[in-house]
Amino acid sequence: MRILGNIIWFFLGGWILAILAYLSGLILTILVVTAPVGLGLMEYGKFLFLPFTHDMVRKKKGSVSDAVHMTYQTYANIVKVIYIIVFGIWLFIGGIFTVIGQFITIIGIPCAIVLAKSLGTIFNPVDKVCISHDLAEELRRRVAAAKADEISGVQQSAAAESLQNCEYDVTPQKLSVVPIIGIVVVVLLVVLIGLPRLSATRDDAEISKLATNLITVKYDLDAYYISQGKFASDFSVMTNVPLEPNGANSAYLKSGKGDRCFVISVDAKKKTFTVEKGPDAENNICRGAYELPGVPKMLSEPISMKKSY
C-alpha cells in the first residue's frame, strides 16, 4: 500500500514539490547563514520523493557528531527560533487549512496525508532528517518496549538500552488522523451553518439597497419634472441611479446581483410614472424588496408628478 501511495503521490505532482523543497534547501545551505534551515529542507525534499516509505524525524540535541561543533548547534537553535517566528507558525497554520481542504475534496486525501505527516517539519525543519519508514517503526517499537519495561519494573532489554545511543528522536512528526477528522467536521459545521446566514445577510443588504434606489428614482423623477415640466427621453438625465433601458420611456431597476426587479415607465401625457414588478420577480431579493414598507403602494397604481412652478 505504501508503494501504491508513492505512485499516486508521484502522479499528483508530488515530485515537483520534492524538487522545489530540495532546491530551496540547497540554496539556503549555500548561503551558509541559513544552512540549519537549508539542511532540514533538503532532507524534507528527500522525504517528499517517497513520502509513504520514509519518515521525518528529529536529531537528538545531545547527538552532536564530530563534523558538527557545539557552536554550530547553538547557532542552529537561534536560526530555528527566528524561522519559527517569521515563517514556521504561519506555514504551519496554512498547512493545517490545506490539509483540511484536501480532505474535503476526497481526491486530495493522499496529498493531505503526506502534508499531515510533515507539518512538524514545516513548522521547524532544523535538525530534521529523513529515514526509512521501517527504521522509524523499529525504533518506535523499541521506545514502546522501553516504556513498558519501565512501567512493569523489569530490567530493560538490550534493544531498549541501545536507544540511549540512538541519534534519532523517533517521536512521529505527523498529526493523528483523529484530530484532522475532528477539525474537518468542525469546519464543515461552520460552513454549513455560517454560509446560509452570511448569504441571508448579504441578501438583506441587497434588498435594502434596491428599495433605497427605488425611492431615489421616485424623488429624482419628481424633482426633474418640477424643474423641467416634462420627462427626458433618457433616464440617465433624470436620475443618477443606474437603470437598464427597456424600450421607449421604460427602464429596469436591477439589484446589485443583476436581478431585474422593477420596471419603471413614464407617461408624458398623463404626467405619471409607473412601477411594476420586473421579469425576475420570483427572485428572493426582488420578493424581499416588494414586501418593504411603501413599496406595495408604489406597485399598486401610477404615481402622479407634482406640477412645475
TORKOL-4160 file (C-alpha; in steps of 0.2 Angstrom, whole numbers, padded with zeros to 4 digits, m for minus):
309
<pt num="1" X="0000" Y="0000" Z="0000"/>
<pt num="2" X="0014" Y="0012" Z="0004"/>
<pt num="3" X="0022" Y="0009" Z="m0014"/>
<pt num="4" X="0005" Y="0012" Z="m0021"/>
<pt num="5" X="0004" Y="0028" Z="m0011"/>
<pt num="6" X="0021" Y="0034" Z="m0018"/>
<pt num="7" X="0015" Y="0031" Z="m0036"/>
<pt num="8" X="m0001" Y="0041" Z="m0033"/>
<pt num="9" X="0009" Y="0055" Z="m0025"/>
<pt num="10" X="0021" Y="0055" Z="m0040"/>
<pt num="11" X="0007" Y="0056" Z="m0052"/>
<pt num="12" X="m0002" Y="0070" Z="m0042"/>
<pt num="13" X="0014" Y="0081" Z="m0044"/>
<pt num="14" X="0022" Y="0077" Z="m0028"/>
<pt num="15" X="0039" Y="0075" Z="m0037"/>
<pt num="16" X="0038" Y="0094" Z="m0041"/>
<pt num="17" X="0036" Y="0099" Z="m0023"/>
<pt num="18" X="0051" Y="0087" Z="m0019"/>
<pt num="19" X="0062" Y="0096" Z="m0031"/>
<pt num="20" X="0057" Y="0113" Z="m0025"/>
<pt num="21" X="0060" Y="0109" Z="m0007"/>
<pt num="22" X="0077" Y="0101" Z="m0011"/>
<pt num="23" X="0082" Y="0116" Z="m0022"/>
<pt num="24" X="0076" Y="0128" Z="m0009"/>
<pt num="25" X="0086" Y="0119" Z="0005"/>
<pt num="26" X="0101" Y="0118" Z="m0006"/>
<pt num="27" X="0101" Y="0137" Z="m0010"/>
<pt num="28" X="0099" Y="0141" Z="0009"/>
<pt num="29" X="0113" Y="0129" Z="0013"/>
<pt num="30" X="0125" Y="0138" Z="0001"/>
<pt num="31" X="0120" Y="0155" Z="0009"/>
<pt num="32" X="0128" Y="0147" Z="0025"/>
<pt num="33" X="0119" Y="0159" Z="0037"/>
<pt num="34" X="0103" Y="0150" Z="0034"/>
<pt num="35" X="0111" Y="0132" Z="0032"/>
<pt num="36" X="0102" Y="0125" Z="0048"/>
<pt num="37" X="0085" Y="0128" Z="0039"/>
<pt num="38" X="0093" Y="0123" Z="0022"/>
<pt num="39" X="0099" Y="0106" Z="0028"/>
<pt num="40" X="0082" Y="0102" Z="0035"/>
<pt num="41" X="0073" Y="0107" Z="0019"/>
<pt num="42" X="0085" Y="0096" Z="0009"/>
<pt num="43" X="0080" Y="0081" Z="0020"/>
<pt num="44" X="0062" Y="0086" Z="0018"/>
<pt num="45" X="0064" Y="0086" Z="m0001"/>
<pt num="46" X="0071" Y="0068" Z="0000"/>
<pt num="47" X="0056" Y="0064" Z="0011"/>
<pt num="48" X="0044" Y="0071" Z="m0002"/>
<pt num="49" X="0051" Y="0060" Z="m0016"/>
<pt num="50" X="0045" Y="0044" Z="m0007"/>
<pt num="51" X="0034" Y="0051" Z="0007"/>
<pt num="52" X="0024" Y="0034" Z="0010"/>
<pt num="53" X="0040" Y="0024" Z="0013"/>
<pt num="54" X="0050" Y="0037" Z="0023"/>
<pt num="55" X="0048" Y="0047" Z="0039"/>
<pt num="56" X="0054" Y="0064" Z="0045"/>
<pt num="57" X="0062" Y="0063" Z="0062"/>
<pt num="58" X="0072" Y="0074" Z="0073"/>
<pt num="59" X="0090" Y="0073" Z="0078"/>
<pt num="60" X="0093" Y="0072" Z="0097"/>
<pt num="61" X="0100" Y="0088" Z="0104"/>
<pt num="62" X="0114" Y="0078" Z="0113"/>
<pt num="63" X="0119" Y="0069" Z="0097"/>
<pt num="64" X="0132" Y="0080" Z="0090"/>
<pt num="65" X="0144" Y="0072" Z="0078"/>
<pt num="66" X="0162" Y="0076" Z="0076"/>
<pt num="67" X="0158" Y="0085" Z="0060"/>
<pt num="68" X="0146" Y="0097" Z="0069"/>
<pt num="69" X="0153" Y="0108" Z="0083"/>
<pt num="70" X="0143" Y="0113" Z="0098"/>
<pt num="71" X="0145" Y="0131" Z="0092"/>
<pt num="72" X="0135" Y="0127" Z="0076"/>
<pt num="73" X="0121" Y="0119" Z="0087"/>
<pt num="74" X="0119" Y="0134" Z="0097"/>
<pt num="75" X="0118" Y="0145" Z="0081"/>
<pt num="76" X="0106" Y="0132" Z="0074"/>
<pt num="77" X="0095" Y="0135" Z="0089"/>
<pt num="78" X="0095" Y="0154" Z="0086"/>
<pt num="79" X="0091" Y="0151" Z="0067"/>
<pt num="80" X="0077" Y="0139" Z="0072"/>
<pt num="81" X="0068" Y="0152" Z="0084"/>
<pt num="82" X="0069" Y="0166" Z="0070"/>
<pt num="83" X="0062" Y="0154" Z="0057"/>
<pt num="84" X="0048" Y="0148" Z="0068"/>
<pt num="85" X="0043" Y="0166" Z="0072"/>
<pt num="86" X="0044" Y="0173" Z="0055"/>
<pt num="87" X="0039" Y="0158" Z="0044"/>
<pt num="88" X="0036" Y="0142" Z="0054"/>
<pt num="89" X="0020" Y="0147" Z="0063"/>
<pt num="90" X="0011" Y="0154" Z="0048"/>
<pt num="91" X="0016" Y="0140" Z="0036"/>
<pt num="92" X="0010" Y="0128" Z="0049"/>
<pt num="93" X="m0007" Y="0136" Z="0051"/>
<pt num="94" X="m0008" Y="0137" Z="0032"/>
<pt num="95" X="m0003" Y="0119" Z="0031"/>
<pt num="96" X="m0017" Y="0114" Z="0043"/>
<pt num="97" X="m0030" Y="0123" Z="0032"/>
<pt num="98" X="m0023" Y="0115" Z="0016"/>
<pt num="99" X="m0024" Y="0098" Z="0024"/>
<pt num="100" X="m0042" Y="0101" Z="0028"/>
<pt num="101" X="m0046" Y="0107" Z="0011"/>
<pt num="102" X="m0038" Y="0092" Z="0003"/>
<pt num="103" X="m0048" Y="0080" Z="0014"/>
<pt num="104" X="m0064" Y="0089" Z="0009"/>
<pt num="105" X="m0060" Y="0086" Z="m0009"/>
<pt num="106" X="m0058" Y="0067" Z="m0006"/>
<pt num="107" X="m0047" Y="0066" Z="m0022"/>
<pt num="108" X="m0034" Y="0076" Z="m0012"/>
<pt num="109" X="m0033" Y="0064" Z="0003"/>
<pt num="110" X="m0016" Y="0056" Z="m0002"/>
<pt num="111" X="m0008" Y="0074" Z="m0003"/>
<pt num="112" X="m0017" Y="0078" Z="0014"/>
<pt num="113" X="m0009" Y="0063" Z="0022"/>
<pt num="114" X="0008" Y="0067" Z="0016"/>
<pt num="115" X="0006" Y="0085" Z="0021"/>
<pt num="116" X="m0001" Y="0080" Z="0038"/>
<pt num="117" X="0015" Y="0069" Z="0041"/>
<pt num="118" X="0026" Y="0083" Z="0038"/>
<pt num="119" X="0018" Y="0098" Z="0047"/>
<pt num="120" X="0031" Y="0096" Z="0061"/>
<pt num="121" X="0045" Y="0099" Z="0048"/>
<pt num="122" X="0036" Y="0113" Z="0040"/>
<pt num="123" X="0035" Y="0121" Z="0057"/>
<pt num="124" X="0053" Y="0118" Z="0061"/>
<pt num="125" X="0065" Y="0110" Z="0048"/>
<pt num="126" X="0080" Y="0112" Z="0059"/>
<pt num="127" X="0089" Y="0096" Z="0064"/>
<pt num="128" X="0076" Y="0086" Z="0055"/>
<pt num="129" X="0082" Y="0071" Z="0044"/>
<pt num="130" X="0073" Y="0058" Z="0033"/>
<pt num="131" X="0074" Y="0040" Z="0037"/>
<pt num="132" X="0065" Y="0025" Z="0030"/>
<pt num="133" X="0048" Y="0021" Z="0037"/>
<pt num="134" X="0054" Y="0003" Z="0043"/>
<pt num="135" X="0068" Y="0010" Z="0053"/>
<pt num="136" X="0057" Y="0023" Z="0061"/>
<pt num="137" X="0044" Y="0010" Z="0065"/>
<pt num="138" X="0058" Y="m0002" Z="0073"/>
<pt num="139" X="0065" Y="0012" Z="0084"/>
<pt num="140" X="0047" Y="0017" Z="0089"/>
<pt num="141" X="0044" Y="m0001" Z="0094"/>
<pt num="142" X="0060" Y="m0001" Z="0105"/>
<pt num="143" X="0054" Y="0015" Z="0113"/>
<pt num="144" X="0037" Y="0007" Z="0117"/>
<pt num="145" X="0046" Y="m0008" Z="0124"/>
<pt num="146" X="0057" Y="0003" Z="0135"/>
<pt num="147" X="0042" Y="0012" Z="0142"/>
<pt num="148" X="0034" Y="m0005" Z="0145"/>
<pt num="149" X="0049" Y="m0011" Z="0155"/>
<pt num="150" X="0049" Y="0005" Z="0165"/>
<pt num="151" X="0031" Y="0003" Z="0169"/>
<pt num="152" X="0032" Y="m0015" Z="0174"/>
<pt num="153" X="0048" Y="m0013" Z="0184"/>
<pt num="154" X="0058" Y="m0026" Z="0175"/>
<pt num="155" X="0076" Y="m0024" Z="0168"/>
<pt num="156" X="0077" Y="m0016" Z="0152"/>
<pt num="157" X="0080" Y="m0026" Z="0137"/>
<pt num="158" X="0096" Y="m0025" Z="0126"/>
<pt num="159" X="0086" Y="m0017" Z="0112"/>
<pt num="160" X="0079" Y="m0004" Z="0124"/>
<pt num="161" X="0096" Y="0000" Z="0131"/>
<pt num="162" X="0103" Y="0003" Z="0113"/>
<pt num="163" X="0091" Y="0018" Z="0111"/>
<pt num="164" X="0102" Y="0028" Z="0123"/>
<pt num="165" X="0115" Y="0029" Z="0109"/>
<pt num="166" X="0102" Y="0032" Z="0095"/>
<pt num="167" X="0104" Y="0049" Z="0087"/>
<pt num="168" X="0086" Y="0050" Z="0082"/>
<pt num="169" X="0071" Y="0056" Z="0091"/>
<pt num="170" X="0058" Y="0044" Z="0083"/>
<pt num="171" X="0043" Y="0053" Z="0090"/>
<pt num="172" X="0031" Y="0054" Z="0075"/>
<pt num="173" X="0032" Y="0070" Z="0066"/>
<pt num="174" X="0014" Y="0070" Z="0060"/>
<pt num="175" X="m0003" Y="0073" Z="0065"/>
<pt num="176" X="m0015" Y="0059" Z="0071"/>
<pt num="177" X="m0030" Y="0056" Z="0059"/>
<pt num="178" X="m0042" Y="0058" Z="0073"/>
<pt num="179" X="m0038" Y="0077" Z="0076"/>
<pt num="180" X="m0038" Y="0080" Z="0057"/>
<pt num="181" X="m0056" Y="0072" Z="0055"/>
<pt num="182" X="m0062" Y="0082" Z="0070"/>
<pt num="183" X="m0055" Y="0098" Z="0063"/>
<pt num="184" X="m0064" Y="0094" Z="0046"/>
<pt num="185" X="m0080" Y="0091" Z="0055"/>
<pt num="186" X="m0079" Y="0107" Z="0064"/>
<pt num="187" X="m0075" Y="0117" Z="0048"/>
<pt num="188" X="m0089" Y="0108" Z="0039"/>
<pt num="189" X="m0102" Y="0113" Z="0053"/>
<pt num="190" X="m0095" Y="0131" Z="0052"/>
<pt num="191" X="m0098" Y="0131" Z="0033"/>
<pt num="192" X="m0115" Y="0123" Z="0034"/>
<pt num="193" X="m0121" Y="0135" Z="0047"/>
<pt num="194" X="m0112" Y="0151" Z="0043"/>
<pt num="195" X="m0114" Y="0152" Z="0024"/>
<pt num="196" X="m0133" Y="0152" Z="0024"/>
<pt num="197" X="m0133" Y="0166" Z="0037"/>
<pt num="198" X="m0120" Y="0175" Z="0028"/>
<pt num="199" X="m0130" Y="0174" Z="0012"/>
<pt num="200" X="m0145" Y="0180" Z="0021"/>
<pt num="201" X="m0136" Y="0195" Z="0027"/>
<pt num="202" X="m0130" Y="0199" Z="0010"/>
<pt num="203" X="m0147" Y="0197" Z="0003"/>
<pt num="204" X="m0154" Y="0209" Z="0016"/>
<pt num="205" X="m0141" Y="0222" Z="0011"/>
<pt num="206" X="m0146" Y="0220" Z="m0007"/>
<pt num="207" X="m0164" Y="0222" Z="m0003"/>
<pt num="208" X="m0161" Y="0237" Z="0007"/>
<pt num="209" X="m0151" Y="0245" Z="m0007"/>
<pt num="210" X="m0163" Y="0241" Z="m0020"/>
<pt num="211" X="m0178" Y="0249" Z="m0010"/>
<pt num="212" X="m0167" Y="0264" Z="m0007"/>
<pt num="213" X="m0163" Y="0266" Z="m0026"/>
<pt num="214" X="m0182" Y="0264" Z="m0030"/>
<pt num="215" X="m0186" Y="0279" Z="m0018"/>
<pt num="216" X="m0171" Y="0289" Z="m0025"/>
<pt num="217" X="m0178" Y="0286" Z="m0043"/>
<pt num="218" X="m0195" Y="0292" Z="m0037"/>
<pt num="219" X="m0189" Y="0308" Z="m0030"/>
<pt num="220" X="m0176" Y="0311" Z="m0044"/>
<pt num="221" X="m0190" Y="0310" Z="m0057"/>
<pt num="222" X="m0202" Y="0321" Z="m0047"/>
<pt num="223" X="m0188" Y="0334" Z="m0045"/>
<pt num="224" X="m0184" Y="0333" Z="m0063"/>
<pt num="225" X="m0202" Y="0335" Z="m0068"/>
<pt num="226" X="m0204" Y="0350" Z="m0057"/>
<pt num="227" X="m0189" Y="0359" Z="m0064"/>
<pt num="228" X="m0192" Y="0355" Z="m0082"/>
<pt num="229" X="m0211" Y="0352" Z="m0084"/>
<pt num="230" X="m0208" Y="0336" Z="m0094"/>
<pt num="231" X="m0199" Y="0320" Z="m0094"/>
<pt num="232" X="m0182" Y="0317" Z="m0103"/>
<pt num="233" X="m0181" Y="0303" Z="m0116"/>
<pt num="234" X="m0165" Y="0297" Z="m0107"/>
<pt num="235" X="m0167" Y="0291" Z="m0089"/>
<pt num="236" X="m0149" Y="0294" Z="m0085"/>
<pt num="237" X="m0153" Y="0313" Z="m0087"/>
<pt num="238" X="m0166" Y="0312" Z="m0074"/>
<pt num="239" X="m0158" Y="0301" Z="m0061"/>
<pt num="240" X="m0141" Y="0295" Z="m0056"/>
<pt num="241" X="m0147" Y="0278" Z="m0051"/>
<pt num="242" X="m0141" Y="0266" Z="m0064"/>
<pt num="243" X="m0156" Y="0259" Z="m0075"/>
<pt num="244" X="m0156" Y="0247" Z="m0089"/>
<pt num="245" X="m0166" Y="0254" Z="m0104"/>
<pt num="246" X="m0181" Y="0244" Z="m0109"/>
<pt num="247" X="m0188" Y="0252" Z="m0125"/>
<pt num="248" X="m0196" Y="0269" Z="m0125"/>
<pt num="249" X="m0200" Y="0278" Z="m0109"/>
<pt num="250" X="m0196" Y="0262" Z="m0099"/>
<pt num="251" X="m0181" Y="0255" Z="m0089"/>
<pt num="252" X="m0177" Y="0241" Z="m0077"/>
<pt num="253" X="m0171" Y="0244" Z="m0060"/>
<pt num="254" X="m0159" Y="0230" Z="m0055"/>
<pt num="255" X="m0152" Y="0223" Z="m0039"/>
<pt num="256" X="m0133" Y="0223" Z="m0036"/>
<pt num="257" X="m0133" Y="0205" Z="m0042"/>
<pt num="258" X="m0142" Y="0210" Z="m0059"/>
<pt num="259" X="m0159" Y="0204" Z="m0055"/>
<pt num="260" X="m0172" Y="0215" Z="m0065"/>
<pt num="261" X="m0184" Y="0218" Z="m0050"/>
<pt num="262" X="m0193" Y="0233" Z="m0056"/>
<pt num="263" X="m0199" Y="0240" Z="m0072"/>
<pt num="264" X="m0201" Y="0259" Z="m0071"/>
<pt num="265" X="m0211" Y="0268" Z="m0085"/>
<pt num="266" X="m0215" Y="0287" Z="m0088"/>
<pt num="267" X="m0230" Y="0294" Z="m0097"/>
<pt num="268" X="m0228" Y="0312" Z="m0103"/>
<pt num="269" X="m0247" Y="0314" Z="m0107"/>
<pt num="270" X="m0253" Y="0308" Z="m0090"/>
<pt num="271" X="m0239" Y="0315" Z="m0081"/>
<pt num="272" X="m0236" Y="0299" Z="m0071"/>
<pt num="273" X="m0223" Y="0286" Z="m0069"/>
<pt num="274" X="m0227" Y="0268" Z="m0065"/>
<pt num="275" X="m0218" Y="0255" Z="m0055"/>
<pt num="276" X="m0221" Y="0237" Z="m0059"/>
<pt num="277" X="m0213" Y="0220" Z="m0055"/>
<pt num="278" X="m0199" Y="0215" Z="m0067"/>
<pt num="279" X="m0195" Y="0199" Z="m0076"/>
<pt num="280" X="m0186" Y="0192" Z="m0061"/>
<pt num="281" X="m0200" Y="0195" Z="m0048"/>
<pt num="282" X="m0198" Y="0177" Z="m0041"/>
<pt num="283" X="m0181" Y="0180" Z="m0036"/>
<pt num="284" X="m0178" Y="0181" Z="m0017"/>
<pt num="285" X="m0170" Y="0198" Z="m0017"/>
<pt num="286" X="m0185" Y="0205" Z="m0028"/>
<pt num="287" X="m0198" Y="0197" Z="m0017"/>
<pt num="288" X="m0190" Y="0204" Z="m0002"/>
<pt num="289" X="m0190" Y="0222" Z="m0009"/>
<pt num="290" X="m0208" Y="0220" Z="m0014"/>
<pt num="291" X="m0213" Y="0217" Z="0005"/>
<pt num="292" X="m0204" Y="0233" Z="0012"/>
<pt num="293" X="m0215" Y="0247" Z="0018"/>
<pt num="294" X="m0220" Y="0259" Z="0005"/>
<pt num="295" X="m0216" Y="0248" Z="m0010"/>
<pt num="296" X="m0233" Y="0239" Z="m0012"/>
<pt num="297" X="m0242" Y="0256" Z="m0013"/>
<pt num="298" X="m0229" Y="0261" Z="m0027"/>
<pt num="299" X="m0233" Y="0245" Z="m0036"/>
<pt num="300" X="m0252" Y="0247" Z="m0035"/>
<pt num="301" X="m0255" Y="0262" Z="m0045"/>
<pt num="302" X="m0247" Y="0275" Z="m0056"/>
<pt num="303" X="m0238" Y="0290" Z="m0047"/>
<pt num="304" X="m0243" Y="0307" Z="m0052"/>
<pt num="305" X="m0230" Y="0320" Z="m0054"/>
<pt num="306" X="m0230" Y="0337" Z="m0045"/>
<pt num="307" X="m0234" Y="0352" Z="m0055"/>
<pt num="308" X="m0219" Y="0364" Z="m0060"/>
<pt num="309" X="m0220" Y="0382" Z="m0055"/>
